[in-house]
Amino acid sequence: MPYRLLLINPWIYDFSAYDLWSKPLGLLYLASFLRDQGFEISFIDCLDKYAGEQKVKIRKYGTGHLPRSIVEKPEILKHIPRHYARYGISEELFIEKLKQNANVHAVLITSIMTYWYPGVKRVVELVRKFLPDKPIILGGIYASLLPDHAREVIKPDFLVTGPGELKTLRLLADLFSLPFDAFNLPATLDDYPYPAFDLINHPDYLIVMTSRGCPYGCSFCAQKRIAMRFTQRQPERVVEEFVRQYRRFRLRDFAFYDDALFIAKQKHIEVILQRLLEKRLPLRLHTPNGLFVKYVDRQLAELMFAANFKTIRLSFETANAERWKDMYSKVSDESMIEAVQHLTQAGFRPKDLEAYVIMGLPGQTLEEIVASIIFVNNLGLQVRLASFSPIPGTREFERAVEMGLITRDIDPLLTNKAIFPLRNEKITYETFRKIRKLSQILNEAAKNELPLFGDEALGMAVKKVVREMQ
């Protein structure tokens, strides 16, 4: 009789949360891998949009709101003037699903943002109560970045850090005295089975990873602490996954989850897109992660347009040239302008392109943030404003500690990007909210192809806006 495992994707506890091509991909990969190893898999998705009675609005391309229930704010967040909520299914439904899985042999729980740990904690509390004799294994991003915090606060029986498939299999083999054949394991990324999207209730889109890891070392990113060394799959195998998953699920929307999609582009993404065009599948492609603009040339832009990219988000981050060097330069004003030119010449409209701008970095001035927003707006693009969250283990986290902006043992709840963790006397919580409102106004203008600032007026406009916001 095979061993039965229950995999759980926890709730999100936060001030806001949306399904923007957000699925627990690591957990779904783990599910299919463990199936291949002979385990029976059950799955509870606390973020299921379609479970329960609460109706949610599904947006274009399958994204949309998550079920939401207002809950009491943690004491440490009482000063934030916003509602705090649990996003996902009701506790009653979760408990019912737990009781239906009373015969499992172990419970595996993933984790994502470090400041979402209250959802993980509550899941573990309820598993302990209703499945008291089942070992709990915790993995995922939070567990990898803050293992000591997770052991102390969440108290799982076992904790897995970093890429989880092989570590989890070895742990389960030890736990249940099962044979572990180290010579009969996947040798490459393409040897792993596709993620188990059949476990998702009513999937609206699918996700593909053509690589894992990232060769860059951006100062604000913790990718190197949670992922394997940068490795790309074979283009032919990626295309095969697209074809098989499309035929199985009949879904048109696919989101790339790569952190470095365009690396070695001539041997990788360009080959993938050329092969997909030959297959003539009616796909819509999305890139929620920021794309490295310096790799976007005329040929790649034309392939992207022909392959029907619908969501393009470019990594710009800031217009501050000095900060580029410090952050690990993969962009400049010139490369950004050239990338946008290539994309628009290929057929994309500027207003349909987005660019990430970061606000709230250690030592970042209000002038830098506004100048970056206006630079993107001058190109006719949508600003995708990203609030900075100090992630343990990154250079920006260390810089924030050294500057006295946070403590090294800061509660992860206080690193939530929604509360603008590094606000200060000069740039307050309300200032950040005004900056976000400014970007929304400029985005509305861009949608109507009416940029509010011209290049010649940039300096004057920045000074005026900053003066009015202070």
Secondary structure in CASP SS format (residue, H / E / C, confidence):
PFRMAT SS
TARGET T0000
AUTHOR 0000-0000-0000
METHOD secondary structure of the structure
MODEL  1
M C 1.00
P C 1.00
Y C 1.00
R E 1.00
L E 1.00
L E 1.00
L E 1.00
I E 1.00
N E 1.00
P C 1.00
W C 1.00
I E 1.00
Y E 1.00
D E 1.00
F C 1.00
S C 1.00
A C 1.00
Y E 1.00
D E 1.00
L C 1.00
W C 1.00
S C 1.00
K C 1.00
P C 1.00
L H 1.00
G H 1.00
L H 1.00
L H 1.00
Y H 1.00
L H 1.00
A H 1.00
S H 1.00
F H 1.00
L H 1.00
R H 1.00
D H 1.00
Q C 1.00
G C 1.00
F C 1.00
E E 1.00
I E 1.00
S E 1.00
F E 1.00
I E 1.00
D E 1.00
C C 1.00
L C 1.00
D C 1.00
K C 1.00
Y C 1.00
A C 1.00
G C 1.00
E C 1.00
Q C 1.00
K C 1.00
V C 1.00
K C 1.00
I E 1.00
R C 1.00
K H 1.00
Y H 1.00
G H 1.00
T C 1.00
G E 1.00
H E 1.00
L C 1.00
P C 1.00
R E 1.00
S E 1.00
I E 1.00
V E 1.00
E C 1.00
K C 1.00
P C 1.00
E H 1.00
I H 1.00
L H 1.00
K C 1.00
H C 1.00
I C 1.00
P C 1.00
R C 1.00
H C 1.00
Y E 1.00
A E 1.00
R E 1.00
Y E 1.00
G C 1.00
I C 1.00
S C 1.00
E H 1.00
E H 1.00
L H 1.00
F H 1.00
I H 1.00
E H 1.00
K H 1.00
L H 1.00
K H 1.00
Q C 1.00
N C 1.00
A C 1.00
N C 1.00
V C 1.00
H C 1.00
A E 1.00
V E 1.00
L E 1.00
I E 1.00
T C 1.00
S C 1.00
I C 1.00
M C 1.00
T H 1.00
Y H 1.00
W H 1.00
Y H 1.00
P H 1.00
G H 1.00
V H 1.00
K H 1.00
R H 1.00
V H 1.00
V H 1.00
E H 1.00
L H 1.00
V H 1.00
R H 1.00
K H 1.00
F H 1.00
L C 1.00
P C 1.00
D C 1.00
K C 1.00
P C 1.00
I E 1.00
I E 1.00
L E 1.00
G C 1.00
G C 1.00
I H 1.00
Y H 1.00
A H 1.00
S H 1.00
L H 1.00
L C 1.00
P H 1.00
D H 1.00
H H 1.00
A H 1.00
R H 1.00
E H 1.00
V H 1.00
I C 1.00
K C 1.00
P C 1.00
D C 1.00
F E 1.00
L E 1.00
V C 1.00
T C 1.00
G C 1.00
P C 1.00
G C 1.00
E H 1.00
L H 1.00
K H 1.00
T H 1.00
L H 1.00
R H 1.00
L H 1.00
L H 1.00
A H 1.00
D H 1.00
L H 1.00
F H 1.00
S C 1.00
L C 1.00
P C 1.00
F C 1.00
D C 1.00
A C 1.00
F C 1.00
N C 1.00
L C 1.00
P C 1.00
A C 1.00
T C 1.00
L H 1.00
D H 1.00
D H 1.00
Y C 1.00
P C 1.00
Y C 1.00
P C 1.00
A C 1.00
F H 1.00
D H 1.00
L H 1.00
I C 1.00
N C 1.00
H C 1.00
P C 1.00
D C 1.00
Y C 1.00
L E 1.00
I E 1.00
V E 1.00
M C 1.00
T C 1.00
S E 1.00
R E 1.00
G C 1.00
C C 1.00
P C 1.00
Y C 1.00
G C 1.00
C C 1.00
S C 1.00
F C 1.00
C C 1.00
A C 1.00
Q H 1.00
K H 1.00
R H 1.00
I H 1.00
A C 1.00
M C 1.00
R C 1.00
F C 1.00
T E 1.00
Q E 1.00
R C 1.00
Q C 1.00
P H 1.00
E H 1.00
R H 1.00
V H 1.00
V H 1.00
E H 1.00
E H 1.00
F H 1.00
V H 1.00
R H 1.00
Q H 1.00
Y H 1.00
R H 1.00
R H 1.00
F H 1.00
R C 1.00
L C 1.00
R C 1.00
D E 1.00
F E 1.00
A E 1.00
F E 1.00
Y C 1.00
D C 1.00
D C 1.00
A C 1.00
L C 1.00
F C 1.00
I C 1.00
A C 1.00
K C 1.00
Q C 1.00
K C 1.00
H C 1.00
I H 1.00
E H 1.00
V H 1.00
I H 1.00
L H 1.00
Q H 1.00
R H 1.00
L H 1.00
L H 1.00
E H 1.00
K H 1.00
R C 1.00
L C 1.00
P C 1.00
L C 1.00
R E 1.00
L E 1.00
H E 1.00
T E 1.00
P E 1.00
N E 1.00
G E 1.00
L E 1.00
F E 1.00
V H 1.00
K H 1.00
Y H 1.00
V C 1.00
D C 1.00
R H 1.00
Q H 1.00
L H 1.00
A H 1.00
E H 1.00
L H 1.00
M H 1.00
F H 1.00
A H 1.00
A C 1.00
N C 1.00
F E 1.00
K E 1.00
T E 1.00
I E 1.00
R E 1.00
L E 1.00
S E 1.00
F E 1.00
E E 1.00
T C 1.00
A C 1.00
N C 1.00
A H 1.00
E H 1.00
R H 1.00
W H 1.00
K H 1.00
D H 1.00
M H 1.00
Y C 1.00
S C 1.00
K C 1.00
V C 1.00
S C 1.00
D H 1.00
E H 1.00
S H 1.00
M H 1.00
I H 1.00
E H 1.00
A H 1.00
V H 1.00
Q H 1.00
H H 1.00
L H 1.00
T H 1.00
Q H 1.00
A H 1.00
G C 1.00
F C 1.00
R C 1.00
P H 1.00
K H 1.00
D H 1.00
L E 1.00
E E 1.00
A E 1.00
Y E 1.00
V E 1.00
I E 1.00
M E 1.00
G C 1.00
L C 1.00
P C 1.00
G C 1.00
Q C 1.00
T C 1.00
L H 1.00
E H 1.00
E H 1.00
I H 1.00
V H 1.00
A H 1.00
S H 1.00
I H 1.00
I H 1.00
F H 1.00
V H 1.00
N H 1.00
N H 1.00
L C 1.00
G C 1.00
L C 1.00
Q E 1.00
V E 1.00
R E 1.00
L E 1.00
A E 1.00
S E 1.00
F C 1.00
S C 1.00
P C 1.00
I C 1.00
P C 1.00
G C 1.00
T C 1.00
R H 1.00
E H 1.00
F H 1.00
E H 1.00
R H 1.00
A H 1.00
V H 1.00
E H 1.00
M C 1.00
G C 1.00
L C 1.00
I C 1.00
T C 1.00
R C 1.00
D C 1.00
I C 1.00
D C 1.00
P H 1.00
L H 1.00
L H 1.00
T H 1.00
N C 1.00
K H 1.00
A H 1.00
I H 1.00
F C 1.00
P C 1.00
L C 1.00
R C 1.00
N C 1.00
E C 1.00
K C 1.00
I C 1.00
T C 1.00
Y H 1.00
E H 1.00
T H 1.00
F H 1.00
R H 1.00
K H 1.00
I H 1.00
R H 1.00
K H 1.00
L H 1.00
S H 1.00
Q H 1.00
I H 1.00
L H 1.00
N H 1.00
E H 1.00
A H 1.00
A H 1.00
K H 1.00
N C 1.00
E C 1.00
L C 1.00
P C 1.00
L C 1.00
F C 1.00
G C 1.00
D H 1.00
E H 1.00
A H 1.00
L H 1.00
G H 1.00
M H 1.00
A H 1.00
V H 1.00
K H 1.00
K H 1.00
V H 1.00
V H 1.00
R H 1.00
E H 1.00
M H 1.00
Q C 1.00
END
